[in-house]
């Protein structure tokens, strides 16, 4: 813990590291609009202007006119004339390094070689005296996610605005088709990963499930960013409707924790939950993972799907 | 003079100095701050300022001089300035994707540290920096309002090695217990955050789901000195279950699992075990919680089954039969 938070003011620690970044950032990117600099720093416009006011008081003794940081706003843009040797930000602290390495682990193992290489380089830019602390602290944050294949390639495609080609399996058609898409956003929802993209093959915005993508390849064709199409969350647009699931008293406390008020208590200690029925595969896996403590109440198609899956397991040889 | 301003002035002064700055000169440079009548009080004030700068990673040290150079304080400029990290676009993209996703999820400890780290690694890149375009759900519980704040508080307590007091809720007993815990680390598994630390109530290391912490306070006494040491051989992975069949308190059973069809090539990702080669692969999974393993295999579908030992096979089939019986009839309501 560093410093004490005063009323409504950031801690000294936080302000210092913000300001030690701000001066070199403006020196390197002169003439950026105030709002853009504020956004970069993660602060509001007013807060940034206050920080700039403080910086004009900063300098080194004996505080002659040329000894002060000269940073100013002109026509709504920020410039720095004298940076007083704050020409580059300080190196990463051990805590910053650990937080970044842990976040990077979210994309493991999908991040692959690029991630490993990036983390190795990261360690080289820690101050020499912080490396040991970094290694000790790295043991205090351990992140494991089940990130699917393709996540790193698609992240890169989004960032570099490159078109990708992929084979997509459409459950409705029961077939696989080659598509060319402009990736816009990746997100996880209820344990599944989705890609929101503009599909050139279909000429429209589409959602793709990562577990149904194969043969992913990055092209060298770049595209201009466009306003992301308004898209519904998966499940909302689906005609499959909702599925009612009953959980045995033995697992009820954990379901209540997971679903909160959406879990309805029944007199015998069981609870019921309603979930979107957009993904038969997800639903079936989810019900089976309770090993009999979760039962679909309705509709019939969902009960049938679970029964089919359980029978298939019994018949499997 | 405001403290932030004085600390920045100190950095500017030391970065500009050509040789070590003696305490007498620093004192003279800040007469209002360090020039008071009590030398001892001034020195303490300077030591606190120096500690704050060290905490920020600023390499300020005292060096002993010689005939030519006086004793004094320096900032090692090589160790101060961030050098070019030299990340390739792909490496930067993957770090940005991960970092932005963690920030956007809200439920990640050390969010301020992470935001600063991202800014710094992107400092030398000339093109526009990647925007957050990856989102993930963390937390995994209905009521996650308190989670971000709790994670940040725990992160700062872990880094400063300060004890915490918490009210811990058990969904099993539906009761709260008060615990004093030395927080050793945080782990994320399957979207849920776990705190591992030494529990003073149980006098042993324990793990706690962060979303079950109902109240949390960090020991405010002597914030700059550590309350405890973390055992040198501590590994978070030893205390948190990565897989649903791991539970520390049961004896282990070796279970044979067979995968075929589209699951066969995924074997090494679905299980932390070495699969055999071929179209049908088998692997041996050491389970400390058999029930958890059986449910997991069942959820994988018809291309996965348990093949040994016999009583595990029987329980697996019994589980599938229970699910089938519960779903084979018409609507049950």
Interface residues (C-beta under 8 A of the other chain):
Chain A: X1 X2 X3 X12 X13 X14 X15 X16 X17 X19 X20 X21 X24 X25 X28 X40 X41 X42 X54 X55 X57 X58 X59 X60 X61 X62 X69 X84 X85 X86 X87 X88 X89 X90 X91 X92 X93 X94 X95 X96 X97 X98 X99 X100 X102 X103 X104 X105 X106 X107 X109 X111 X114 X115 X117 X118 X121 X122 X124 X125 X127 X128 X129 X130 X136 X137 X139 X140 X141 X142 X143 X144 X145 X146 X151 X152 X155 X156 X158 X159 X160 X184 X185 X186 X187 X188 X189 X190 X191 X244 X246 X253 X254 X256 X257 X258 X259 X260 X261 X262 X284 X285 X286 X287 X288 X289 X290 X291 X292 X295 X296 X297 X298 X299 X300 X303 X304 X306 X307 X309 X310 X311 X312 X313 X314 X315 X316
Chain B: X2 X3 X4 X5 X7 X8 X9 X11 X12 X13 X15 X16 X28 X29 X30 X52 X53 X55 X56 X57 X58 X59 X79 X80 X81 X82 X83 X85 X86 X87 X88 X89 X90 X91 X92 X93 X94 X95 X96 X97 X98 X99 X101 X102 X103 X108 X109 X110 X111 X112 X113 X114 X115 X116 X117 X118 X119 X120 X121 X123 X130 X133 X134 X135 X136 X137 X140 X141 X142 X143 X155 X156 X157 X158 X159 X160 X162 X171 X172 X174 X184 X185 X186 X187 X188 X189 X190 X191 X211 X212 X218 X223 X230 X234 X235 X236 X237 X240 X242 X269 X291 X294 X295 X296 X298 X299 X300 X301 X302 X303 X305 X317 X319 X320 X321 X322 X323 X324 X326 X327 X328 X330 X331 X332 X333
